[in-house]
């Protein structure tokens, strides 16, 4: 291309360029457009991105809104042209925010090329304390709450000034010889350092900021004003939970600006590549008033808190939820908020309707144990669990109760638990019943107060007692179809085709299941999977197949989906 002249230089990575700049640079003035774009301070865009005021590819405000200089609110405001209703002045918090927005267009001094806010950002190291205060006023700050290292308590509220834990007696502060993983390089080094810190991001100011942009306000009312109501499940508004909540609390449902929130929590190891044992638990909130194509995007997520620790909080997560629960109580009563679209102050309400988590985290958040005799939260006390004496664990029966009354599976004994099923599905436990069951229970929190787990692990398979024939899988010890499971089938008197076979030498042979494959069939199955797939369709599955071991390795969830939906049927036909 250089031989023919007119080289096109790409300086951006797919983003849209402003009209005053171009991604094609004039060869006579190399890099001039690039330098001009870099030198400009886009503080307005930064603030709008921080407060989710961008409209996802559209303009930040509708065309009938203009910035008003006569509207003296101590800051910037937006007035709808042609509006005859008198405007209401924003409350104190909203006025403070608009004042900061107004500062972003003020020059540092007359004729300066720097703006006041951009100057603070450029010299953040020299004005760190001022910048922290500015960020806090913008609603972007967070609170550091000291914690007991054993998750017994928070040094928060009435216990803010305690120096040691009132449960386990551990000190609030670190020893001088202990390394501080929470150290802040800009804080004075002579201050005491807490052992553990919860970083909590207040929810109320973040929800209030969603109503300070006209475009965001419209999105927060989308579920009421613009949703297609045709009886189909298009949005959470169409769900039974949403409708049931609205019918139970009509005053809450009367204002479509009231926010319904979902909570997601799970743990991850931020130091995984360092082989370090650590578990950080972020708690994320999702405002479900937004359209479905916006609410599940990363910019719409609201980080509520970050729970640190070498181990997960487990049931002690209730200790860390206290600040969030306190704010949710305030939001249930109502918090004064300014609506930029209607130019009025109103009382914003919010309610937590859903939690998003896997099954172990469900136990931590709900308080219902998800293992043992009563592991099913839907069946509760009506669960059908059976202890397997050979495998030393519970098995859960009774799934046929959810079938139609005349379904043929209800009358098949030998394929299930040896009985016919005539019972109906159990009724779901409602919230008032759960509160009644919990009213007299005293909870104890903290790692020091938990009983030690005395349950021993199951013993490994003894080769002298349960030798299988040469057709068995060498990795059969990892399979659930083992000697102990077949002994349990004998005890229960079901599935006689899977009972143990006694050989002439006194040893046992495990009866193969109907889905078991021989070595030759496994080799053919793996050879068929040694294929190439189109780009972006799945991983390179051929690299995950081991013909030597006749096994699959390193498949992600999407690869397993492709395997089950598309490839499995083809591979099994070749094994016949």
C-alpha positions as CSV (number, residue, x, y, z in Angstrom):
1,X,0.0,0.0,0.0
2,X,2.9,2.4,0.7
3,X,4.0,2.1,-3.0
4,X,0.7,3.7,-4.2
5,X,0.7,6.4,-1.4
6,X,-2.2,7.6,0.7
7,X,-1.6,5.4,3.8
8,X,-4.6,5.2,6.1
9,X,-3.6,5.2,9.8
10,X,-6.1,3.6,12.2
11,X,-5.7,5.2,15.6
12,X,-8.8,4.0,17.4
13,X,-10.1,0.5,18.3
14,X,-13.5,0.4,16.8
15,X,-15.0,3.4,18.7
16,X,-16.9,6.1,17.0
17,X,-14.8,9.2,16.4
18,X,-16.1,12.7,17.0
19,X,-17.1,14.8,14.1
20,X,-14.2,17.2,14.7
21,X,-11.7,14.5,14.3
22,X,-11.1,11.8,11.8
23,X,-9.4,8.4,12.0
24,X,-7.9,9.0,8.6
25,X,-4.9,11.3,9.0
26,X,-3.9,13.8,6.4
27,X,-0.4,12.7,5.1
28,X,0.7,16.3,4.9
29,X,0.1,16.7,8.7
30,X,1.1,13.4,10.2
31,X,-0.6,12.6,13.6
32,X,-2.0,16.1,13.9
33,X,-5.5,14.9,14.3
34,X,-4.5,12.3,16.7
35,X,-2.6,14.8,18.9
36,X,-5.5,17.2,18.7
37,X,-7.9,14.6,19.9
38,X,-5.7,13.4,22.8
39,X,-5.1,16.9,24.1
40,X,-8.8,17.7,24.5
41,X,-10.3,17.0,27.9
42,X,-13.5,15.0,27.7
43,X,-14.4,15.5,31.4
44,X,-18.1,15.7,30.4
45,X,-17.9,12.3,28.8
46,X,-16.1,10.9,31.7
47,X,-18.7,12.0,34.2
48,X,-21.5,10.9,32.0
49,X,-19.9,7.4,31.7
50,X,-19.3,7.3,35.4
51,X,-23.0,8.0,36.1
52,X,-24.3,5.8,33.3
53,X,-25.7,8.9,31.5
54,X,-24.7,7.6,28.1
55,X,-27.6,6.1,26.1
56,X,-25.7,3.1,24.7
57,X,-24.8,4.4,21.4
58,X,-27.3,7.3,21.2
59,X,-26.9,10.9,22.4
60,X,-26.8,11.5,26.1
61,X,-30.0,13.7,26.1
62,X,-32.9,13.9,23.8
63,X,-32.9,16.7,21.2
64,X,-35.6,18.7,23.0
65,X,-33.3,19.2,26.0
66,X,-30.8,22.1,26.1
67,X,-28.4,23.3,28.7
68,X,-29.7,26.3,30.6
69,X,-27.5,29.0,31.9
70,X,-30.4,31.1,33.3
71,X,-31.6,28.1,35.5
72,X,-29.7,29.1,38.6
73,X,-29.4,25.9,40.6
74,X,-25.8,26.4,41.5
75,X,-24.9,24.0,38.6
76,X,-25.9,22.6,35.3
77,X,-29.4,21.6,34.4
78,X,-31.4,20.6,31.4
79,X,-34.7,22.2,30.4
80,X,-37.3,20.7,28.1
81,X,-38.2,23.2,25.4
82,X,-41.9,23.9,25.1
83,X,-42.6,22.8,28.7
84,X,-45.2,25.0,30.4
85,X,-45.2,23.3,33.9
86,X,-43.2,25.3,36.5
87,X,-39.9,23.6,37.3
88,X,-39.1,22.5,40.9
89,X,-35.6,23.1,42.2
90,X,-33.6,20.0,42.9
91,X,-32.8,18.9,46.4
92,X,-29.5,19.6,48.2
93,X,-27.7,16.5,47.0
94,X,-28.8,16.9,43.4
95,X,-27.8,20.6,43.4
96,X,-24.3,19.6,44.6
97,X,-24.0,17.2,41.7
98,X,-25.1,19.8,39.2
99,X,-22.6,22.2,40.7
100,X,-19.8,19.7,40.0
101,X,-21.1,19.2,36.4
102,X,-20.9,23.0,36.0
103,X,-17.2,23.0,37.2
104,X,-16.2,20.7,34.4
105,X,-16.6,23.6,31.9
106,X,-15.0,26.3,34.1
107,X,-11.4,27.3,33.1
108,X,-8.7,27.0,35.8
109,X,-8.0,30.7,35.1
110,X,-9.0,33.0,32.3
111,X,-7.4,31.9,29.1
112,X,-6.2,28.6,30.5
113,X,-6.2,25.5,28.4
114,X,-7.1,23.4,31.4
115,X,-10.5,23.0,33.0
116,X,-10.8,23.1,36.8
117,X,-11.9,19.4,37.1
118,X,-9.4,18.1,34.5
119,X,-6.6,20.0,36.3
120,X,-7.4,18.1,39.5
121,X,-7.4,14.9,37.6
122,X,-4.0,15.6,35.9
123,X,-2.4,16.4,39.2
124,X,-4.1,13.7,41.2
125,X,-0.9,12.8,43.1
126,X,-0.4,16.3,44.4
127,X,-4.0,16.8,45.4
128,X,-5.0,13.3,46.5
129,X,-7.1,14.3,49.5
130,X,-9.0,16.9,47.4
131,X,-9.6,14.4,44.7
132,X,-10.9,11.9,47.2
133,X,-13.4,14.5,48.4
134,X,-14.4,15.3,44.9
135,X,-15.0,11.7,44.0
136,X,-17.1,11.3,47.1
137,X,-19.2,14.3,46.3
138,X,-19.8,12.8,42.8
139,X,-21.1,9.7,44.5
140,X,-18.2,7.5,43.3
141,X,-16.6,6.9,46.6
142,X,-16.9,3.9,49.0
143,X,-16.8,3.3,52.7
144,X,-14.1,1.3,54.4
145,X,-15.6,-0.8,57.2
146,X,-13.3,-2.7,59.5
147,X,-14.1,-6.3,60.1
148,X,-13.3,-9.1,62.6
149,X,-10.8,-11.5,60.9
150,X,-13.1,-14.4,62.0
151,X,-16.2,-12.8,60.4
152,X,-17.8,-12.3,63.8
153,X,-18.7,-8.6,63.5
154,X,-18.3,-5.3,61.7
155,X,-16.9,-2.2,63.4
156,X,-19.9,-0.3,62.2
157,X,-22.8,1.6,63.6
158,X,-22.9,1.5,67.4
159,X,-19.7,-0.7,67.5
160,X,-17.7,1.6,65.3
161,X,-15.2,2.6,68.0
162,X,-14.6,-0.8,69.5
163,X,-11.0,-1.9,69.6
164,X,-11.5,-5.6,69.7
165,X,-14.2,-8.2,68.7
166,X,-16.8,-8.7,71.4
167,X,-17.4,-12.3,70.2
168,X,-13.9,-13.8,69.8
169,X,-11.8,-11.1,71.5
170,X,-9.4,-10.7,68.5
171,X,-7.9,-7.2,68.1
172,X,-9.1,-4.9,65.4
173,X,-5.6,-3.9,64.4
174,X,-2.7,-5.7,62.7
175,X,0.6,-6.4,64.5
176,X,3.5,-4.4,63.2
177,X,5.2,-7.5,62.0
178,X,2.2,-8.6,59.9
179,X,2.1,-7.7,56.2
180,X,-0.8,-5.4,55.3
181,X,-2.5,-6.4,52.1
182,X,-4.9,-3.5,52.3
183,X,-2.3,-0.8,52.6
184,X,-2.8,2.4,50.8
185,X,0.4,3.9,49.5
186,X,-0.9,7.5,49.9
187,X,-2.1,7.1,53.5
188,X,0.2,8.0,56.5
189,X,2.2,5.1,57.5
190,X,2.0,5.8,61.3
191,X,-1.7,5.1,61.4
192,X,-3.0,1.8,62.8
193,X,-3.9,-0.7,60.1
194,X,-7.0,-2.9,60.4
195,X,-6.7,-6.6,60.0
196,X,-9.6,-6.8,57.5
197,X,-11.5,-4.2,55.5
198,X,-14.9,-4.4,53.9
199,X,-15.3,-2.0,51.0
200,X,-18.9,-0.9,50.8
201,X,-20.3,1.2,47.9
202,X,-23.4,3.1,49.1
203,X,-26.5,2.2,47.1
204,X,-28.7,5.2,47.6
205,X,-26.6,7.9,45.8
206,X,-26.0,5.5,42.9
207,X,-29.8,5.0,42.4
208,X,-30.3,8.7,42.7
209,X,-27.8,9.4,40.0
210,X,-29.9,7.3,37.6
211,X,-32.6,9.9,37.7
212,X,-30.2,12.9,37.0
213,X,-30.0,12.2,33.3
214,X,-33.2,12.5,31.2
215,X,-32.2,9.5,29.0
216,X,-31.6,7.3,32.1
217,X,-34.9,8.4,33.6
218,X,-36.7,7.3,30.5
219,X,-34.9,3.9,30.6
220,X,-35.9,3.5,34.3
221,X,-39.5,3.9,33.3
222,X,-39.2,1.7,30.2
223,X,-40.9,-1.3,31.9
224,X,-44.1,0.8,32.3
225,X,-44.1,3.2,29.4
226,X,-42.5,1.4,26.5
227,X,-42.8,-2.3,27.2
228,X,-44.8,-4.5,24.8
229,X,-47.5,-6.1,26.9
230,X,-48.7,-9.0,24.8
231,X,-48.8,-11.8,27.5
232,X,-45.4,-13.1,26.6
233,X,-42.5,-13.3,28.9
234,X,-40.3,-10.5,27.5
235,X,-39.2,-8.8,30.6
236,X,-39.2,-9.5,34.4
237,X,-42.3,-7.3,34.5
238,X,-44.1,-10.2,32.9
239,X,-43.0,-12.6,35.6
240,X,-45.3,-13.9,38.3
241,X,-42.9,-12.6,41.1
242,X,-43.2,-9.0,39.7
243,X,-47.0,-9.2,39.3
244,X,-47.4,-10.8,42.8
245,X,-45.3,-8.1,44.4
246,X,-47.3,-5.3,42.7
247,X,-50.6,-6.8,43.8
248,X,-49.3,-7.1,47.4
249,X,-47.9,-3.6,47.5
250,X,-50.0,-1.4,45.3
251,X,-48.6,1.8,46.7
252,X,-45.1,0.7,45.6
253,X,-46.3,-0.3,42.1
254,X,-48.2,3.1,41.7
255,X,-44.9,4.9,40.8
256,X,-43.0,3.2,37.9
257,X,-39.8,5.0,39.0
258,X,-39.6,2.7,42.1
259,X,-36.7,0.3,41.5
260,X,-36.8,-3.5,41.6
261,X,-33.3,-4.9,42.3
262,X,-31.6,-8.3,41.9
263,X,-28.6,-9.3,43.9
264,X,-25.8,-11.5,42.6
265,X,-22.9,-12.9,44.7
266,X,-20.2,-15.5,44.3
267,X,-16.6,-16.0,45.2
268,X,-13.5,-16.0,43.0
269,X,-9.8,-16.1,43.5
270,X,-8.1,-13.0,42.2
271,X,-4.6,-14.6,42.7
272,X,-5.4,-17.8,40.8
273,X,-2.3,-17.6,38.6
274,X,-0.1,-17.4,41.7
275,X,-1.5,-20.6,43.2
276,X,-2.6,-18.7,46.3
277,X,-5.6,-19.6,48.3
278,X,-7.8,-16.6,48.5
279,X,-11.6,-15.9,48.1
280,X,-13.0,-12.5,47.3
281,X,-16.7,-12.1,47.2
282,X,-18.2,-9.3,45.2
283,X,-21.9,-8.5,45.7
284,X,-23.4,-6.9,42.6
285,X,-26.9,-5.3,42.3
286,X,-28.9,-5.2,39.0
287,X,-31.7,-2.6,38.5
288,X,-34.4,-4.4,36.6
289,X,-36.4,-1.3,35.7
290,X,-34.1,-1.0,32.7
291,X,-34.8,-2.6,29.3
292,X,-33.5,-6.2,29.0
293,X,-30.8,-5.2,26.5
294,X,-29.4,-2.7,29.0
295,X,-29.9,-4.0,32.5
296,X,-27.6,-7.1,32.0
297,X,-24.8,-5.0,30.5
298,X,-21.8,-4.4,32.6
299,X,-22.2,-0.6,32.8
300,X,-25.6,-1.1,34.4
301,X,-24.3,-3.3,37.2
302,X,-24.0,-1.7,40.6
303,X,-21.2,-3.0,42.8
304,X,-22.4,-3.1,46.4
305,X,-19.5,-4.5,48.3
306,X,-16.3,-6.4,48.1
307,X,-15.8,-9.0,50.8
308,X,-12.1,-10.0,51.2
309,X,-10.7,-13.0,53.0
310,X,-8.5,-16.1,52.7
311,X,-11.7,-18.2,52.9
312,X,-15.2,-17.4,51.8
313,X,-17.6,-15.9,54.3
314,X,-20.0,-18.8,54.0
315,X,-22.9,-18.4,56.5
316,X,-21.2,-15.3,58.0
317,X,-22.1,-13.3,54.9
318,X,-25.0,-12.0,56.9
319,X,-22.5,-10.0,58.9
320,X,-21.3,-8.2,55.8
321,X,-24.8,-7.6,54.4
322,X,-25.7,-5.3,57.3
323,X,-24.9,-2.0,55.6
324,X,-26.8,-3.0,52.5
325,X,-29.8,-4.2,54.5
326,X,-29.9,-0.9,56.3
327,X,-30.0,1.1,53.0
328,X,-32.7,-1.2,51.7
329,X,-34.8,-0.4,54.7
330,X,-34.3,3.3,54.0
331,X,-35.2,2.8,50.4
332,X,-38.4,0.9,51.4
333,X,-39.5,3.9,53.4
334,X,-38.4,6.4,50.7
335,X,-35.5,8.6,49.8
336,X,-35.9,12.1,48.4
337,X,-34.6,12.2,44.8
338,X,-34.6,14.7,42.0
339,X,-36.2,13.7,38.6
340,X,-34.5,15.7,35.9
341,X,-37.1,14.7,33.3
342,X,-40.1,16.0,35.3
343,X,-38.2,18.7,37.1
344,X,-39.5,17.6,40.5
345,X,-38.4,15.9,43.7
346,X,-40.0,12.6,44.6
347,X,-39.5,9.9,47.1
348,X,-37.7,7.0,45.6
349,X,-38.5,3.4,46.8
350,X,-36.6,0.2,46.0
351,X,-37.1,-3.4,46.8
352,X,-34.9,-6.5,46.5
353,X,-36.9,-9.2,44.6
354,X,-34.3,-11.7,43.3
355,X,-30.9,-13.2,44.1
356,X,-28.6,-14.7,41.5
357,X,-26.2,-17.4,42.6
358,X,-25.2,-21.0,42.3
359,X,-26.5,-23.6,44.8
360,X,-23.8,-23.4,47.4
361,X,-24.0,-19.6,47.5
362,X,-27.8,-20.0,47.7
363,X,-27.3,-21.7,51.0
364,X,-25.2,-18.8,52.3
365,X,-27.6,-16.1,51.2
366,X,-30.9,-17.7,52.1
367,X,-29.8,-19.6,55.2
368,X,-31.3,-22.9,54.0
369,X,-28.8,-25.7,53.9
370,X,-28.4,-27.2,50.5
371,X,-26.9,-30.6,51.5
372,X,-27.9,-33.4,53.8
373,X,-31.4,-34.7,54.6
374,X,-33.3,-31.4,53.8
375,X,-31.2,-30.2,50.9
376,X,-34.1,-29.1,48.6
377,X,-35.4,-25.6,49.4
378,X,-38.6,-26.2,47.4
379,X,-39.7,-29.4,49.1
380,X,-38.4,-28.3,52.5
381,X,-39.7,-30.8,55.2
382,X,-41.6,-32.8,52.5
383,X,-38.4,-33.9,50.8
384,X,-38.0,-37.6,50.0
385,X,-34.4,-38.3,51.0
386,X,-32.9,-41.7,51.6
387,X,-29.6,-42.5,53.3
388,X,-27.4,-44.8,51.2
389,X,-25.4,-46.9,53.7
390,X,-22.7,-48.1,51.3
391,X,-22.0,-44.7,49.6
392,X,-22.4,-42.8,52.9
393,X,-24.6,-40.1,51.4
394,X,-28.2,-39.1,50.8
395,X,-30.1,-39.8,47.7
396,X,-33.2,-37.7,46.8
397,X,-36.3,-39.5,45.4
398,X,-39.9,-38.3,44.8
399,X,-39.3,-36.5,41.5
400,X,-42.4,-38.2,40.0
401,X,-44.7,-36.1,42.2
402,X,-44.5,-33.3,39.7
403,X,-45.7,-35.4,36.8
404,X,-49.3,-35.5,35.6
405,X,-51.5,-37.8,37.6
406,X,-51.9,-40.4,34.8
407,X,-48.2,-40.3,33.6
408,X,-46.8,-43.8,33.0
409,X,-43.7,-43.1,35.0
410,X,-45.8,-42.9,38.2
411,X,-46.6,-46.6,37.9
412,X,-43.2,-48.0,36.9
413,X,-41.7,-49.5,40.0
414,X,-38.5,-51.2,38.9
415,X,-37.1,-48.2,37.0
416,X,-37.3,-46.0,40.0
417,X,-37.5,-46.6,43.8
418,X,-39.6,-49.8,43.7
419,X,-42.9,-48.0,44.5
420,X,-45.8,-46.4,42.6
421,X,-46.2,-42.7,43.1
422,X,-49.7,-41.3,43.9
423,X,-48.7,-38.1,45.8
424,X,-49.1,-34.6,44.5
425,X,-46.3,-32.0,44.3
426,X,-45.6,-30.4,47.7
427,X,-46.7,-26.9,48.2
428,X,-44.0,-24.3,48.3
429,X,-43.2,-22.7,51.6
430,X,-44.2,-19.0,51.7
431,X,-42.2,-16.3,53.4
432,X,-44.4,-15.9,56.4
433,X,-44.0,-19.6,57.2
434,X,-40.3,-19.3,57.0
435,X,-40.2,-16.3,59.3
436,X,-42.4,-18.2,61.8
437,X,-39.9,-21.1,61.7
438,X,-37.0,-18.8,62.3
439,X,-38.4,-16.5,65.0
440,X,-37.0,-18.5,68.0
441,X,-33.6,-19.4,66.4
442,X,-30.5,-17.8,67.8
443,X,-27.7,-17.5,65.2
444,X,-24.0,-17.5,66.1
445,X,-21.6,-15.9,63.6
446,X,-17.8,-16.2,63.3
447,X,-15.4,-18.9,62.3
448,X,-14.5,-19.5,65.9
449,X,-18.1,-20.4,66.8
450,X,-18.7,-23.1,64.2
451,X,-18.5,-26.8,65.2
452,X,-15.7,-28.8,63.7
453,X,-16.7,-31.2,60.9
454,X,-16.1,-34.6,62.3
455,X,-17.5,-36.5,59.3
456,X,-14.8,-38.7,57.8
457,X,-14.3,-39.1,54.1
458,X,-15.4,-42.3,52.5
459,X,-12.7,-44.9,52.2
460,X,-11.2,-45.6,48.9
461,X,-12.1,-48.6,46.9
462,X,-10.5,-51.8,48.2
463,X,-9.2,-53.8,45.3
464,X,-9.3,-57.1,47.2
465,X,-13.1,-56.9,47.7
466,X,-14.4,-55.3,44.5
467,X,-12.1,-56.2,41.6
468,X,-13.8,-55.6,38.3
469,X,-13.0,-57.4,35.1
470,X,-10.6,-56.2,32.5
471,X,-13.3,-54.2,30.6
472,X,-13.6,-51.7,33.4
473,X,-12.5,-48.1,32.9
474,X,-9.1,-47.4,34.5
475,X,-10.6,-44.1,35.7
476,X,-13.7,-45.9,37.2
477,X,-12.8,-44.8,40.7
478,X,-14.0,-41.3,39.8
479,X,-17.3,-42.6,38.5
480,X,-20.5,-42.7,40.5
481,X,-21.3,-46.1,39.0
482,X,-19.0,-48.0,41.3
483,X,-19.2,-50.9,43.8
484,X,-20.9,-49.0,46.6
485,X,-23.7,-47.7,44.3
486,X,-24.5,-51.2,43.1
487,X,-24.5,-52.5,46.6
488,X,-27.1,-49.9,47.5
489,X,-29.2,-51.0,44.5
490,X,-29.1,-54.5,46.0
491,X,-30.2,-53.2,49.4
492,X,-33.1,-51.3,47.9
493,X,-34.2,-54.2,45.7
494,X,-34.3,-52.3,42.5
495,X,-32.6,-52.3,39.1
496,X,-31.7,-56.0,39.2
497,X,-30.0,-55.7,35.8
498,X,-27.3,-53.6,37.6
499,X,-26.7,-55.9,40.5
500,X,-23.2,-57.2,41.2
501,X,-22.2,-60.4,39.5
502,X,-20.3,-62.9,41.6
503,X,-17.4,-64.6,39.6
504,X,-16.2,-68.2,40.1
505,X,-13.1,-67.0,42.0
506,X,-15.3,-65.2,44.6
507,X,-14.7,-61.7,43.2
508,X,-17.3,-59.3,42.0
509,X,-17.9,-58.0,38.5
510,X,-19.7,-54.6,38.1
511,X,-22.6,-54.8,35.7
512,X,-22.2,-52.3,32.9
513,X,-24.9,-49.6,32.6
514,X,-26.8,-49.2,29.4
515,X,-24.8,-46.1,28.6
516,X,-21.4,-47.7,29.2
517,X,-19.0,-48.1,26.3
518,X,-16.2,-50.6,25.7
519,X,-12.7,-49.5,25.1
520,X,-13.1,-49.9,21.3
521,X,-16.3,-47.8,21.3
522,X,-14.5,-45.1,23.4
523,X,-11.7,-45.0,20.8
524,X,-14.1,-44.6,18.0
525,X,-16.0,-41.9,19.9
526,X,-12.8,-39.9,20.5
527,X,-11.7,-40.3,16.9
528,X,-15.0,-38.9,15.6
529,X,-14.6,-35.9,18.0
530,X,-11.1,-35.2,16.5
531,X,-12.7,-32.6,14.1
532,X,-12.4,-29.0,13.2
533,X,-15.2,-26.5,13.8
534,X,-15.9,-23.1,12.3
535,X,-14.4,-20.0,14.0
536,X,-16.4,-18.7,16.9
537,X,-18.5,-21.9,17.0
538,X,-16.7,-23.6,19.7
539,X,-13.2,-24.2,21.1
540,X,-10.7,-26.4,19.2
541,X,-12.3,-29.6,20.4
542,X,-9.7,-31.8,18.7
543,X,-7.1,-30.4,21.1
544,X,-9.3,-31.4,24.1
545,X,-9.5,-35.1,23.0
546,X,-7.0,-37.6,24.3
547,X,-7.0,-40.8,22.2
548,X,-4.5,-42.4,24.5
549,X,-6.6,-42.0,27.7
550,X,-9.9,-42.0,25.8
551,X,-11.0,-38.9,27.7
552,X,-11.9,-35.3,27.1
553,X,-10.0,-32.4,28.8
554,X,-10.4,-28.7,29.3
555,X,-13.9,-28.2,27.8
556,X,-15.8,-25.1,28.9
557,X,-19.5,-25.0,29.4
558,X,-20.2,-23.8,25.8
559,X,-18.1,-26.7,24.4
560,X,-20.2,-29.2,26.5
561,X,-23.3,-27.5,25.1
562,X,-22.1,-28.0,21.5
563,X,-21.1,-31.6,22.4
564,X,-24.5,-32.5,23.8
565,X,-26.6,-30.7,21.2
566,X,-24.7,-31.3,17.9
567,X,-21.8,-33.7,18.1
568,X,-22.9,-36.4,20.5
569,X,-25.6,-37.9,18.3
570,X,-23.1,-38.1,15.4
571,X,-20.4,-39.6,17.5
572,X,-22.7,-42.3,19.0
573,X,-23.9,-43.4,15.6
574,X,-20.3,-44.3,14.7
575,X,-20.0,-46.4,17.8
576,X,-22.7,-48.9,16.7
